[in-house]
Amino acid sequence: MVGSAAIMTQLALADIRAAASSITGTVLRTPTMPALSLSRRLDIELLLKLDHLQPTGAFKLRGAANAIGKLPAETAGVTCCSTGNHGRAVAFAARARGLRAVICMSELVPKTKVEGIRALGAEVRIIGRSQDDAQVESSRLVAEEGLVEIPPFDDLAVIAGQGTIALEMLADRPDIRTLLVPLSGGGLAAGVAFAAKAIDPSIKVVGISMDQGAAMHESLKAGRPVAVTEVVSLADSLGGGIGVKNRHTFALCREYLDDVLLVTEEEIYDAMQALYYEERLVAEGACVVGIAALMAGKLPSPEGPTATIITGRNVDMAVFNDVVAGKDVQLGDRTIKGRSYSHG
Ligand SMILES: *Cc1c(COP(=O)(O)O)cnc(C)c1O
């Protein structure tokens, strides 16, 4: 296929190996933990890549550190308009390189998020009442002050950085047969699937998203990048579009993912409880979509050791406490009915 040949020339396993060496010192090399209790419960061998242990609380530090590491030392600074895990990653990675970081956000962003980004050493610029206004300011900083915008997923250096997760996992456990990857913009899934299949083409890589507002899933179905309506989800880090002018992640996910599965909010709720009670881990809803798919039987008898990535721990603690206490959770105009965890 002409398309796949074009993709192959853009990203190589060597780029991911180079990223691994470039990000050392800023990014932690995280463990791949056998989840003994969940394995017993699910009757499979389940491994968890604990990337929520990164200093910023999420794997996105890998991609940001790799992209920022490639900039020349005389770069005026970096910018982005993410208030979530990507914004934290850009702030932290820029400080590690001694570069200025300006994170643009709207005045609707909660104070705790603003403080969190400031505490990581970045300047915060509060502009307007929407993410679009914040994006305008970020673009102005690029055009007028020479800052470099660091994209959250659709960038080859970011994708290569996220792909280092697969190198570490397969170094620890070369016997992994199935990888379940939380999927939003697809930087993580593209990097991990590309690297894993470059090492062992027979590994199965499955992307998982929530069942409403799953931009990559809708785009793959349509055969081109499409916009989706955003829906409030327990997996809040999986929200957002892939960009209708997507350059890399759509093609890479189409080429390298074996499948994409969707899980409901109820299934995410149950899996958050399971990860907490069985493995005692506090993690975001986005991390448990793979476990949710297994618990719901959406991946019938996966072959061999199966691994998923615990991608972040920046969970809203009020929501987390309600979930593990078995209380109702309000998501926009939807109510997820509370239920207690049934211990195996
Ligand atoms: C960004 C993010 C994801 C999804 O990564 P993409 O590269 O956008 O697909 C998953 N989990 C967490 C915690 C994230 O912050």
The ligand as an SDF file (V2000), in Angstrom:
LIG
                    3D

 15 15  0  0  0  0  0  0  0  0999 V2000
   -3.9950   12.2370   27.0250 C   0  0  0  0  0  0  0  0  0  0  0  0
   -4.3570   11.0780   27.8470 C   0  0  0  0  0  0  0  0  0  0  0  0
   -4.7470    9.8390   27.2750 C   0  0  0  0  0  0  0  0  0  0  0  0
   -4.9200    9.6300   25.7830 C   0  0  0  0  0  0  0  0  0  0  0  0
   -3.7700    9.9490   25.0270 O   0  0  0  0  0  0  0  0  0  0  0  0
   -3.9030   10.3310   23.4800 P   0  0  0  0  0  0  0  0  0  0  0  0
   -2.5030   10.4150   22.9910 O   0  0  0  0  0  0  0  0  0  0  0  0
   -4.6030   11.6630   23.4190 O   0  0  0  0  0  0  0  0  0  0  0  0
   -4.7060    9.2850   22.8140 O   0  0  0  0  0  0  0  0  0  0  0  0
   -5.0160    8.7870   28.1260 C   0  0  0  0  0  0  0  0  0  0  0  0
   -4.9380    8.9170   29.4690 N   0  0  0  0  0  0  0  0  0  0  0  0
   -4.5680   10.0730   30.0510 C   0  0  0  0  0  0  0  0  0  0  0  0
   -4.5060   10.1380   31.5350 C   0  0  0  0  0  0  0  0  0  0  0  0
   -4.2580   11.2010   29.2670 C   0  0  0  0  0  0  0  0  0  0  0  0
   -3.8960   12.3380   29.8560 O   0  0  0  0  0  0  0  0  0  0  0  0
  1  2  1  0
  2  3  1  0
  2 14  2  0
  3  4  1  0
  3 10  2  0
  4  5  1  0
  5  6  1  0
  6  7  2  0
  6  8  1  0
  6  9  1  0
 10 11  1  0
 11 12  2  0
 12 13  1  0
 12 14  1  0
 14 15  1  0
M  END
$$$$
